[in-house]
Amino acid sequence: MSRHEYLAALEKALIEAGVSDRADILEEYAEHFDMKTADGYGEEEIAARLAPPEEIAGQFKELSPQEEGKPNSVAVRIFTTIGVILSDVVAAPILIVFFAWVVLFGIFSVVCAITGVVFATGIEQFAIGNTLVTVPTMPYICSLFLGITIFALAVMSGIGTEYFRLYVTQLLKKLIRWNKNLLGKKGPVSPPLPVHPWITARKRRILRMVALVSFVVFLVALVVSLVSMIIMARSIEPWHVWGWFA
């Protein structure tokens, strides 16, 4: 069954079940097809993994007043709510730690970028508030390539941070969707989100190309900077010659 056929069958089943918010439901499942297709799955494979349209429509069907008042349904909802709360208590600190790591990686990328610019421009001293920072002394050619090396590292770190942010955000979305499906009065009404975040093909190509170029630049600039330091200092330990740790 193709995407169009599945969504058409789902819409028909929703109409027959008397579901009012059909547009939102169809949009959810259309987005699910988009994300899975971007991950490389075929439309038929995606449709096969989803529940039959009639079953989904039955989950969205409004309960009658008699069904809503059943004692066992109330008990099930109470136990389900308790279980979800306990799960969220465990998941929340983990997500907080992950987002903290995203922030730390972002700060590291920014610091590397600033450091790379400082070395590449040949600045000898600069002030941070009331503190005067002295840049290690070296010939400008060495400083230039060392700055390029560090800046390329900043770019790679920034791309890695963006990927990490996308995955952590996707985990948060999955948790929210899971809570919504379990705590909703109508049961699991939305398709589960995939583990991998949905990145457009264009953005994925750009990130990969920039990462590859920055990696090559990093390796080349690192070798050139080390070789130039050894040649200019006439020592395999140029940092001792130039008194960096004196």
C-alpha positions as CSV (number, residue, x, y, z in Angstrom):
1,M,0.0,0.0,0.0
2,S,1.4,3.4,-1.0
3,R,1.4,6.6,1.0
4,H,-1.5,8.0,-0.9
5,E,-3.5,4.7,-0.6
6,Y,-2.9,4.4,3.1
7,L,-3.8,8.0,3.9
8,A,-6.9,7.7,1.8
9,A,-8.0,4.5,3.6
10,L,-7.3,6.2,6.9
11,E,-9.4,9.2,6.0
12,K,-12.2,6.9,4.9
13,A,-12.0,4.9,8.2
14,L,-12.0,8.1,10.3
15,I,-15.1,9.4,8.5
16,E,-16.9,6.1,9.0
17,A,-15.9,6.2,12.7
18,G,-17.3,9.7,13.1
19,V,-13.9,11.3,14.2
20,S,-14.1,15.0,14.1
21,D,-10.4,16.1,14.1
22,R,-9.5,14.1,11.0
23,A,-7.2,16.8,9.5
24,D,-4.8,16.8,12.5
25,I,-4.6,13.0,12.5
26,L,-3.9,12.7,8.8
27,E,-1.2,15.4,9.1
28,E,0.5,13.4,11.9
29,Y,0.6,10.2,9.7
30,A,1.7,12.2,6.6
31,E,4.6,13.6,8.6
32,H,5.4,10.0,9.8
33,F,5.7,8.9,6.1
34,D,7.9,12.0,5.3
35,M,10.3,11.2,8.2
36,K,10.5,7.5,7.4
37,T,11.0,8.1,3.7
38,A,13.9,10.5,4.5
39,D,15.5,7.7,6.5
40,G,15.4,5.5,3.4
41,Y,12.3,3.4,4.0
42,G,9.9,2.6,1.1
43,E,6.2,3.7,1.2
44,E,5.0,0.1,1.2
45,E,7.3,-0.9,4.1
46,I,6.2,2.1,6.1
47,A,2.5,1.4,5.5
48,A,3.0,-2.3,6.4
49,R,4.5,-1.4,9.8
50,L,1.6,0.9,10.7
51,A,-1.6,-0.3,12.2
52,P,-4.5,-0.9,9.8
53,P,-6.5,2.3,9.2
54,E,-9.6,0.7,10.7
55,E,-7.8,0.0,13.9
56,I,-6.4,3.5,14.1
57,A,-9.9,5.0,13.5
58,G,-11.3,2.8,16.2
59,Q,-8.7,4.3,18.7
60,F,-9.9,7.8,17.8
61,K,-13.6,6.9,18.0
62,E,-15.3,8.8,20.8
63,L,-16.3,6.7,23.8
64,S,-19.9,6.5,24.8
65,P,-20.9,7.9,28.2
66,Q,-21.4,4.3,29.4
67,E,-17.9,3.3,28.3
68,E,-16.3,6.3,29.9
69,G,-17.8,5.5,33.3
70,K,-16.5,1.9,33.5
71,P,-14.6,1.4,36.8
72,N,-11.9,-0.8,35.2
73,S,-11.1,1.9,32.6
74,V,-10.6,4.4,35.5
75,A,-8.3,2.0,37.3
76,V,-6.3,1.3,34.2
77,R,-5.9,5.1,33.6
78,I,-4.7,5.6,37.2
79,F,-2.1,2.9,37.0
80,T,-1.0,4.1,33.5
81,T,-0.6,7.6,34.8
82,I,1.5,6.5,37.8
83,G,3.7,4.4,35.4
84,V,4.2,7.3,33.0
85,I,5.1,9.7,35.9
86,L,7.7,7.3,37.3
87,S,9.2,6.8,33.8
88,D,9.3,10.6,33.3
89,V,11.1,11.0,36.6
90,V,13.8,8.7,35.3
91,A,13.9,10.1,31.8
92,A,13.9,13.8,32.7
93,P,17.4,13.9,34.4
94,I,18.9,12.0,31.5
95,L,17.6,14.4,29.0
96,I,18.8,17.3,31.2
97,V,22.3,15.9,31.2
98,F,22.1,15.4,27.4
99,F,21.1,19.0,26.8
100,A,23.8,20.2,29.2
101,W,26.3,18.3,27.1
102,V,24.9,20.0,24.0
103,V,25.5,23.4,25.7
104,L,29.1,22.4,26.7
105,F,30.0,21.2,23.2
106,G,28.6,24.4,21.8
107,I,30.7,26.5,24.2
108,F,33.8,24.4,23.3
109,S,33.1,25.1,19.6
110,V,32.8,28.8,20.2
111,V,36.0,28.9,22.3
112,C,37.9,27.0,19.6
113,A,36.6,29.4,16.9
114,I,37.8,32.4,18.9
115,T,41.1,30.8,19.7
116,G,41.6,30.0,16.0
117,V,40.9,33.5,14.9
118,V,43.3,34.9,17.6
119,F,46.2,32.7,16.4
120,A,45.4,33.2,12.7
121,T,45.5,37.0,13.0
122,G,48.8,37.0,15.0
123,I,47.4,38.9,18.0
124,E,50.0,38.8,20.8
125,Q,47.8,40.0,23.6
126,F,44.1,40.7,24.3
127,A,42.0,41.6,27.3
128,I,39.1,39.6,28.8
129,G,37.5,42.0,31.2
130,N,40.3,43.1,33.5
131,T,42.5,40.2,32.6
132,L,45.3,40.5,30.0
133,V,45.8,37.3,28.0
134,T,49.2,36.7,26.4
135,V,49.2,34.5,23.3
136,P,52.2,32.0,23.0
137,T,55.0,33.5,21.0
138,M,55.9,32.0,17.6
139,P,56.6,33.0,14.0
140,Y,53.5,34.2,12.2
141,I,53.5,31.4,9.7
142,C,53.3,28.9,12.5
143,S,50.6,30.9,14.3
144,L,48.6,31.2,11.0
145,F,48.4,27.4,10.4
146,L,47.9,26.7,14.0
147,G,44.9,29.1,14.0
148,I,43.5,27.4,10.9
149,T,43.9,24.0,12.6
150,I,42.0,25.1,15.7
151,F,39.3,26.9,13.6
152,A,38.7,23.7,11.5
153,L,38.4,21.8,14.8
154,A,35.8,24.3,15.9
155,V,33.8,23.7,12.7
156,M,33.9,20.0,13.1
157,S,32.9,20.3,16.8
158,G,30.0,22.6,15.8
159,I,28.6,20.1,13.3
160,G,28.9,17.4,15.9
161,T,27.1,19.6,18.4
162,E,24.3,20.2,15.8
163,Y,23.8,16.5,15.2
164,F,23.9,15.8,18.9
165,R,21.3,18.5,19.5
166,L,19.0,17.1,16.8
167,Y,19.2,13.6,18.3
168,V,18.5,14.8,21.9
169,T,15.6,17.0,20.7
170,Q,14.2,13.9,18.9
171,L,14.4,11.9,22.1
172,L,12.5,14.7,23.9
173,K,9.8,14.6,21.1
174,K,9.6,10.8,21.4
175,L,9.0,11.1,25.1
176,I,6.3,13.7,24.6
177,R,4.6,11.6,21.9
178,W,4.8,8.6,24.2
179,N,3.2,10.5,27.1
180,K,0.5,11.8,24.8
181,N,-0.3,8.3,23.5
182,L,-0.5,6.7,26.9
183,L,-2.3,9.5,28.7
184,G,-4.7,10.4,26.0
185,K,-8.3,9.5,26.7
186,K,-8.5,7.8,23.3
187,G,-5.4,5.7,23.7
188,P,-2.4,5.6,21.4
189,V,-3.6,7.8,18.6
190,S,-0.4,9.1,17.0
191,P,2.4,7.0,15.3
192,P,5.6,6.6,17.3
193,L,8.4,8.9,16.2
194,P,11.6,7.4,14.8
195,V,14.8,7.4,16.8
196,H,16.7,9.3,14.1
197,P,15.7,13.0,13.6
198,W,14.3,14.1,10.3
199,I,17.0,16.1,8.4
200,T,16.3,17.3,4.9
201,A,18.5,15.8,2.2
202,R,19.9,19.3,1.4
203,K,20.9,20.0,5.0
204,R,22.4,16.6,5.4
205,R,24.5,17.0,2.3
206,I,25.7,20.5,3.4
207,L,26.6,19.2,6.9
208,R,28.5,16.2,5.5
209,M,30.4,18.4,2.9
210,V,31.4,21.0,5.5
211,A,32.5,18.3,8.0
212,L,34.6,16.5,5.3
213,V,36.2,19.8,4.1
214,S,36.9,20.9,7.7
215,F,38.4,17.5,8.5
216,V,40.8,17.6,5.5
217,V,41.7,21.2,6.4
218,F,42.3,20.2,10.0
219,L,44.7,17.4,9.0
220,V,46.6,19.4,6.5
221,A,46.9,22.5,8.6
222,L,48.0,20.5,11.7
223,V,50.8,18.8,9.7
224,V,51.9,22.1,8.2
225,S,51.8,23.9,11.6
226,L,53.8,21.2,13.3
227,V,56.4,20.9,10.5
228,S,56.8,24.7,10.3
229,M,57.3,24.9,14.1
230,I,60.0,22.3,14.1
231,I,61.7,24.0,11.1
232,M,61.5,27.5,12.5
233,A,62.5,26.5,16.0
234,R,65.1,24.0,14.8
235,S,63.9,21.6,17.5
236,I,61.3,18.8,17.8
237,E,60.1,20.6,20.9
238,P,59.5,24.2,19.7
239,W,57.4,25.1,22.8
240,H,60.5,24.8,24.9
241,V,62.6,26.9,22.5
242,W,60.0,29.7,22.5
243,G,59.5,29.4,26.3
244,W,55.7,28.8,26.3
245,F,55.8,27.2,29.8
246,A,58.5,29.4,31.3
